Amino acid sequence: MQSLDLILFSRNGCCLCEALEQRLRRLSFNEIQPPVELHIIDIDNGAISSSEREKYDLIVPVMLLRSRALKKDFILPRPSPRLNQEGFFYWLQKAITKTIGSD
């Protein structure tokens, strides 16, 4: 089974970022298949690479699916804020399945 990281590039004070982060934190990631591990990264944090900051700085929030096995990153589309929590879970499951199935 492949190891996947779901990375949210976010920014403190960004209402879109904070709303998406809250929705992600409420998910039960042990139910997502294949399993993913959530990482939330503040784009303004000095701990990220300058190339990542340049790539995502102006478009946060960005959800990135990182395959450790393939050493490849996939940007997920931004979900509709109108989805309820259950709909958001199914949207994310479908987005992950479609993304890893396309590599």
OpenMM code with the backbone's topology and positions (N, CA, C; nanometers):
from openmm import Vec3, app, unit

residues = "MET GLN SER LEU ASP LEU ILE LEU PHE SER ARG ASN GLY CYS CYS LEU CYS GLU ALA LEU GLU GLN ARG LEU ARG ARG LEU SER PHE ASN GLU ILE GLN PRO PRO VAL GLU LEU HIS ILE ILE ASP ILE ASP ASN GLY ALA ILE SER SER SER GLU ARG GLU LYS TYR ASP LEU ILE VAL PRO VAL MET LEU LEU ARG SER ARG ALA LEU LYS LYS ASP PHE ILE LEU PRO ARG PRO SER PRO ARG LEU ASN GLN GLU GLY PHE PHE TYR TRP LEU GLN LYS ALA ILE THR LYS THR ILE GLY SER ASP".split()
positions = [
    Vec3(0.0842, -0.1176, 0.0000),
    Vec3(0.0000, 0.0000, 0.0000),
    Vec3(0.0890, 0.1243, 0.0000),
    Vec3(0.0532, 0.2221, -0.0805),
    Vec3(0.1393, 0.3389, -0.0891),
    Vec3(0.1183, 0.4357, 0.0273),
    Vec3(0.2239, 0.5078, 0.0591),
    Vec3(0.2190, 0.6086, 0.1641),
    Vec3(0.1858, 0.7421, 0.1011),
    Vec3(0.0803, 0.8045, 0.1511),
    Vec3(0.0371, 0.9323, 0.0971),
    Vec3(0.0284, 1.0355, 0.2079),
    Vec3(0.0720, 1.1559, 0.1762),
    Vec3(0.0578, 1.2693, 0.2668),
    Vec3(-0.0380, 1.3673, 0.2022),
    Vec3(-0.1335, 1.4165, 0.2791),
    Vec3(-0.2205, 1.5241, 0.2348),
    Vec3(-0.1696, 1.6493, 0.3033),
    Vec3(-0.1189, 1.7411, 0.2246),
    Vec3(-0.0572, 1.8624, 0.2778),
    Vec3(-0.1464, 1.9813, 0.2441),
    Vec3(-0.1796, 2.0564, 0.3462),
    Vec3(-0.2524, 2.1809, 0.3255),
    Vec3(-0.1556, 2.2950, 0.3475),
    Vec3(-0.1282, 2.3699, 0.2409),
    Vec3(-0.0508, 2.4935, 0.2542),
    Vec3(-0.1519, 2.6017, 0.2885),
    Vec3(-0.1314, 2.6653, 0.4017),
    Vec3(-0.2276, 2.7561, 0.4588),
    Vec3(-0.1573, 2.8839, 0.5052),
    Vec3(-0.2367, 2.9798, 0.5484),
    Vec3(-0.1799, 3.1049, 0.6011),
    Vec3(-0.2675, 3.1510, 0.7171),
    Vec3(-0.2042, 3.1874, 0.8261),
    Vec3(-0.2785, 3.2432, 0.9392),
    Vec3(-0.3496, 3.3705, 0.8960),
    Vec3(-0.4751, 3.3845, 0.9373),
    Vec3(-0.5512, 3.5037, 0.9037),
    Vec3(-0.6272, 3.4942, 0.7731),
    Vec3(-0.6075, 3.3880, 0.6974),
    Vec3(-0.6787, 3.3679, 0.5700),
    Vec3(-0.8069, 3.2901, 0.6004),
    Vec3(-0.9225, 3.3504, 0.5771),
    Vec3(-1.0485, 3.2854, 0.6137),
    Vec3(-1.0720, 3.1574, 0.5328),
    Vec3(-1.0342, 3.1555, 0.4063),
    Vec3(-1.0479, 3.0332, 0.3257),
    Vec3(-0.9589, 2.9218, 0.3793),
    Vec3(-0.8370, 2.9576, 0.4144),
    Vec3(-0.7417, 2.8603, 0.4683),
    Vec3(-0.7915, 2.8026, 0.5997),
    Vec3(-0.8357, 2.8900, 0.6877),
    Vec3(-0.8799, 2.8458, 0.8191),
    Vec3(-1.0048, 2.7589, 0.8111),
    Vec3(-1.0970, 2.7921, 0.7207),
    Vec3(-1.2183, 2.7116, 0.7044),
    Vec3(-1.1836, 2.5726, 0.6516),
    Vec3(-1.0952, 2.5652, 0.5531),
    Vec3(-1.0560, 2.4358, 0.4979),
    Vec3(-0.9800, 2.3541, 0.6019),
    Vec3(-0.8941, 2.4184, 0.6777),
    Vec3(-0.8204, 2.3489, 0.7826),
    Vec3(-0.9163, 2.2891, 0.8860),
    Vec3(-1.0167, 2.3646, 0.9268),
    Vec3(-1.1143, 2.3134, 1.0232),
    Vec3(-1.1879, 2.1917, 0.9677),
    Vec3(-1.2264, 2.1984, 0.8415),
    Vec3(-1.2979, 2.0860, 0.7797),
    Vec3(-1.2090, 1.9628, 0.7735),
    Vec3(-1.0830, 1.9812, 0.7386),
    Vec3(-0.9902, 1.8681, 0.7312),
    Vec3(-0.9666, 1.8074, 0.8686),
    Vec3(-0.9539, 1.8893, 0.9696),
    Vec3(-0.9286, 1.8392, 1.1058),
    Vec3(-1.0472, 1.7588, 1.1611),
    Vec3(-1.1674, 1.7839, 1.1095),
    Vec3(-1.2849, 1.7108, 1.1561),
    Vec3(-1.3022, 1.5754, 1.0864),
    Vec3(-1.2228, 1.5492, 0.9821),
    Vec3(-1.2351, 1.4226, 0.9090),
    Vec3(-1.1727, 1.3069, 0.9853),
    Vec3(-1.2236, 1.1899, 0.9590),
    Vec3(-1.1664, 1.0670, 1.0130),
    Vec3(-1.0776, 1.0063, 0.9041),
    Vec3(-0.9481, 1.0352, 0.9105),
    Vec3(-0.8568, 0.9928, 0.8045),
    Vec3(-0.8320, 0.8431, 0.8016),
    Vec3(-0.8657, 0.7720, 0.9090),
    Vec3(-0.8481, 0.6266, 0.9061),
    Vec3(-0.9532, 0.5602, 0.8177),
    Vec3(-1.0556, 0.6353, 0.7760),
    Vec3(-1.1569, 0.5818, 0.6852),
    Vec3(-1.1245, 0.6086, 0.5385),
    Vec3(-1.0287, 0.6935, 0.5101),
    Vec3(-0.9891, 0.7241, 0.3715),
    Vec3(-0.9036, 0.6091, 0.3206),
    Vec3(-0.9284, 0.5696, 0.1958),
    Vec3(-0.8489, 0.4631, 0.1336),
    Vec3(-0.7899, 0.5124, 0.0029),
    Vec3(-0.6632, 0.4942, -0.0204),
    Vec3(-0.5623, 0.4462, 0.0719),
    Vec3(-0.5404, 0.5477, 0.1842),
    Vec3(-0.4836, 0.5019, 0.2956),
    Vec3(-0.4641, 0.5919, 0.4098),
    Vec3(-0.3757, 0.7115, 0.3744),
    Vec3(-0.4108, 0.8239, 0.4301),
    Vec3(-0.3317, 0.9451, 0.4123),
    Vec3(-0.3023, 1.0042, 0.5492),
    Vec3(-0.1943, 1.0770, 0.5545),
    Vec3(-0.1571, 1.1480, 0.6771),
    Vec3(-0.1660, 1.2969, 0.6485),
    Vec3(-0.2386, 1.3695, 0.7336),
    Vec3(-0.2599, 1.5126, 0.7150),
    Vec3(-0.1449, 1.5931, 0.7738),
    Vec3(-0.0971, 1.6913, 0.6962),
    Vec3(0.0045, 1.7861, 0.7411),
    Vec3(-0.0452, 1.9257, 0.7049),
    Vec3(-0.0424, 2.0160, 0.8003),
    Vec3(-0.0828, 2.1541, 0.7743),
    Vec3(0.0413, 2.2405, 0.7867),
    Vec3(0.0695, 2.3134, 0.6804),
    Vec3(0.1923, 2.3932, 0.6747),
    Vec3(0.1559, 2.5397, 0.6515),
    Vec3(0.2014, 2.6237, 0.7407),
    Vec3(0.1835, 2.7681, 0.7255),
    Vec3(0.2830, 2.8159, 0.6195),
    Vec3(0.2316, 2.8710, 0.5131),
    Vec3(0.3150, 2.9138, 0.3995),
    Vec3(0.4150, 3.0216, 0.4420),
    Vec3(0.3853, 3.0936, 0.5479),
    Vec3(0.4744, 3.1989, 0.5952),
    Vec3(0.5793, 3.1483, 0.6931),
    Vec3(0.5742, 3.0201, 0.7251),
    Vec3(0.6708, 2.9594, 0.8159),
    Vec3(0.8052, 2.9466, 0.7451),
    Vec3(0.9103, 2.9835, 0.8106),
    Vec3(1.0437, 2.9771, 0.7518),
    Vec3(1.0945, 2.8359, 0.7310),
    Vec3(1.0204, 2.7346, 0.7788),
    Vec3(1.0667, 2.5959, 0.7695),
    Vec3(1.0400, 2.5328, 0.6327),
    Vec3(0.9625, 2.5978, 0.5469),
    Vec3(0.9366, 2.5389, 0.4153),
    Vec3(1.0381, 2.5902, 0.3146),
    Vec3(1.0507, 2.5173, 0.2066),
    Vec3(1.1494, 2.5556, 0.1053),
    Vec3(1.1042, 2.6811, 0.0315),
    Vec3(1.1987, 2.7543, -0.0185),
    Vec3(1.1648, 2.8765, -0.0929),
    Vec3(1.0910, 2.8425, -0.2216),
    Vec3(1.1206, 2.7268, -0.2819),
    Vec3(1.0500, 2.6888, -0.4049),
    Vec3(0.9026, 2.6603, -0.3768),
    Vec3(0.8735, 2.5948, -0.2626),
    Vec3(0.7332, 2.5715, -0.2273),
    Vec3(0.6632, 2.7032, -0.1957),
    Vec3(0.7301, 2.7908, -0.1260),
    Vec3(0.6704, 2.9203, -0.0945),
    Vec3(0.6391, 2.9970, -0.2224),
    Vec3(0.7318, 2.9996, -0.3161),
    Vec3(0.7093, 3.0692, -0.4428),
    Vec3(0.5928, 3.0091, -0.5206),
    Vec3(0.5834, 2.8749, -0.5204),
    Vec3(0.4780, 2.8057, -0.5948),
    Vec3(0.3392, 2.8344, -0.5412),
    Vec3(0.3242, 2.8333, -0.4087),
    Vec3(0.1917, 2.8334, -0.3489),
    Vec3(0.1538, 2.9613, -0.2754),
    Vec3(0.2451, 3.0542, -0.2623),
    Vec3(0.2240, 3.1747, -0.1821),
    Vec3(0.0970, 3.2504, -0.2197),
    Vec3(0.0732, 3.2699, -0.3465),
    Vec3(-0.0387, 3.3530, -0.3903),
    Vec3(-0.1672, 3.2751, -0.4145),
    Vec3(-0.1647, 3.1433, -0.3963),
    Vec3(-0.2841, 3.0644, -0.4263),
    Vec3(-0.3350, 2.9816, -0.3076),
    Vec3(-0.2851, 3.0086, -0.1863),
    Vec3(-0.3329, 2.9342, -0.0707),
    Vec3(-0.4816, 2.9608, -0.0502),
    Vec3(-0.5573, 2.8661, -0.0014),
    Vec3(-0.5154, 2.7350, 0.0453),
    Vec3(-0.4924, 2.6387, -0.0712),
    Vec3(-0.3913, 2.5564, -0.0569),
    Vec3(-0.3589, 2.4542, -0.1563),
    Vec3(-0.3512, 2.3195, -0.0861),
    Vec3(-0.4249, 2.2227, -0.1411),
    Vec3(-0.4145, 2.0854, -0.0904),
    Vec3(-0.3300, 2.0067, -0.1891),
    Vec3(-0.2288, 1.9443, -0.1361),
    Vec3(-0.1330, 1.8705, -0.2172),
    Vec3(-0.1320, 1.7260, -0.1693),
    Vec3(-0.1407, 1.6328, -0.2619),
    Vec3(-0.1294, 1.4918, -0.2294),
    Vec3(0.0108, 1.4488, -0.2686),
    Vec3(0.0875, 1.4029, -0.1711),
    Vec3(0.2267, 1.3645, -0.1957),
    Vec3(0.2404, 1.2134, -0.1819),
    Vec3(0.2857, 1.1513, -0.2911),
    Vec3(0.3112, 1.0074, -0.2897),
    Vec3(0.4583, 0.9863, -0.2586),
    Vec3(0.4848, 0.9264, -0.1435),
    Vec3(0.6244, 0.9001, -0.1064),
    Vec3(0.6848, 0.7939, -0.1961),
    Vec3(0.6056, 0.6952, -0.2349),
    Vec3(0.6554, 0.5859, -0.3193),
    Vec3(0.6946, 0.6368, -0.4575),
    Vec3(0.6103, 0.7225, -0.5148),
    Vec3(0.6374, 0.7753, -0.6485),
    Vec3(0.7252, 0.8995, -0.6462),
    Vec3(0.7434, 0.9557, -0.5258),
    Vec3(0.8164, 1.0824, -0.5112),
    Vec3(0.7569, 1.1874, -0.6042),
    Vec3(0.6237, 1.1992, -0.5944),
    Vec3(0.5499, 1.2866, -0.6841),
    Vec3(0.4425, 1.3602, -0.6054),
    Vec3(0.4141, 1.4847, -0.6453),
    Vec3(0.3107, 1.5664, -0.5823),
    Vec3(0.1970, 1.5913, -0.6807),
    Vec3(0.0760, 1.5930, -0.6276),
    Vec3(-0.0431, 1.6199, -0.7074),
    Vec3(-0.1237, 1.7274, -0.6360),
    Vec3(-0.1556, 1.8354, -0.7037),
    Vec3(-0.2388, 1.9396, -0.6456),
    Vec3(-0.3841, 1.8975, -0.6626),
    Vec3(-0.4576, 1.8975, -0.5516),
    Vec3(-0.5998, 1.8646, -0.5563),
    Vec3(-0.6790, 1.9915, -0.5844),
    Vec3(-0.7919, 1.9780, -0.6526),
    Vec3(-0.8751, 2.0969, -0.6742),
    Vec3(-0.9302, 2.1470, -0.5420),
    Vec3(-0.9678, 2.2714, -0.5388),
    Vec3(-1.0246, 2.3299, -0.4170),
    Vec3(-1.1712, 2.2861, -0.4069),
    Vec3(-1.2107, 2.2339, -0.2917),
    Vec3(-1.3496, 2.1870, -0.2774),
    Vec3(-1.4473, 2.3022, -0.2615),
    Vec3(-1.5711, 2.2749, -0.2935),
    Vec3(-1.6759, 2.3744, -0.2745),
    Vec3(-1.6983, 2.3959, -0.1254),
    Vec3(-1.7068, 2.5206, -0.0813),
    Vec3(-1.7345, 2.5462, 0.0596),
    Vec3(-1.8792, 2.5110, 0.0963),
    Vec3(-1.9611, 2.4830, -0.0032),
    Vec3(-2.1020, 2.4498, 0.0213),
    Vec3(-2.1233, 2.3039, 0.0597),
    Vec3(-2.0206, 2.2208, 0.0436),
    Vec3(-2.0351, 2.0802, 0.0804),
    Vec3(-2.0509, 2.0666, 0.2316),
    Vec3(-2.1446, 1.9823, 0.2734),
    Vec3(-2.1509, 1.9530, 0.4166),
    Vec3(-2.0347, 1.8600, 0.4499),
    Vec3(-2.0167, 1.8275, 0.5779),
    Vec3(-1.8987, 1.7502, 0.6188),
    Vec3(-1.8964, 1.6117, 0.5536),
    Vec3(-2.0109, 1.5466, 0.5432),
    Vec3(-2.0169, 1.4150, 0.4794),
    Vec3(-1.9840, 1.4264, 0.3300),
    Vec3(-2.0404, 1.5270, 0.2653),
    Vec3(-2.0114, 1.5499, 0.1246),
    Vec3(-1.8647, 1.5817, 0.1019),
    Vec3(-1.8063, 1.6571, 0.1949),
    Vec3(-1.6639, 1.6894, 0.1867),
    Vec3(-1.5801, 1.5627, 0.1970),
    Vec3(-1.6151, 1.4715, 0.2876),
    Vec3(-1.5435, 1.3446, 0.3009),
    Vec3(-1.5477, 1.2671, 0.1689),
    Vec3(-1.6666, 1.2538, 0.1107),
    Vec3(-1.6791, 1.1784, -0.0148),
    Vec3(-1.6069, 1.2486, -0.1295),
    Vec3(-1.6116, 1.3814, -0.1310),
    Vec3(-1.5391, 1.4560, -0.2341),
    Vec3(-1.3889, 1.4271, -0.2236),
    Vec3(-1.3366, 1.4317, -0.1001),
    Vec3(-1.1933, 1.4093, -0.0796),
    Vec3(-1.1547, 1.2665, -0.1181),
    Vec3(-1.2368, 1.1689, -0.0781),
    Vec3(-1.2083, 1.0301, -0.1126),
    Vec3(-1.2030, 1.0130, -0.2648),
    Vec3(-1.2982, 1.0716, -0.3340),
    Vec3(-1.3025, 1.0625, -0.4808),
    Vec3(-1.1816, 1.1330, -0.5435),
    Vec3(-1.1461, 1.2502, -0.4914),
    Vec3(-1.0322, 1.3257, -0.5458),
    Vec3(-0.9026, 1.2485, -0.5283),
    Vec3(-0.8858, 1.1838, -0.4125),
    Vec3(-0.7635, 1.1062, -0.3877),
    Vec3(-0.7597, 0.9845, -0.4791),
    Vec3(-0.8704, 0.9126, -0.4878),
    Vec3(-0.8765, 0.7936, -0.5727),
    Vec3(-0.8498, 0.8283, -0.7193),
    Vec3(-0.9128, 0.9344, -0.7664),
    Vec3(-0.8935, 0.9768, -0.9057),
    Vec3(-0.7490, 1.0202, -0.9305),
    Vec3(-0.6902, 1.0914, -0.8356),
    Vec3(-0.5541, 1.1428, -0.8511),
    Vec3(-0.4521, 1.0305, -0.8549),
    Vec3(-0.4596, 0.9382, -0.7613),
    Vec3(-0.3586, 0.8322, -0.7593),
    Vec3(-0.3830, 0.7300, -0.8692),
    Vec3(-0.5054, 0.7241, -0.9190),
    Vec3(-0.5350, 0.6340, -1.0298),
    Vec3(-0.4839, 0.6882, -1.1628),
    Vec3(-0.4508, 0.8178, -1.1665),
    Vec3(-0.4078, 0.8805, -1.2918),
    Vec3(-0.2567, 0.8794, -1.3101),
    Vec3(-0.1822, 0.8297, -1.2096),
    Vec3(-0.0359, 0.8308, -1.2220),
    Vec3(0.0066, 0.7097, -1.2910),
] * unit.nanometer
topology = app.Topology()
chain = topology.addChain("A")
for resn in residues:
    res = topology.addResidue(resn, chain)
    for name in ("N", "CA", "C"):
        topology.addAtom(name, app.Element.getBySymbol(name[0]), res)
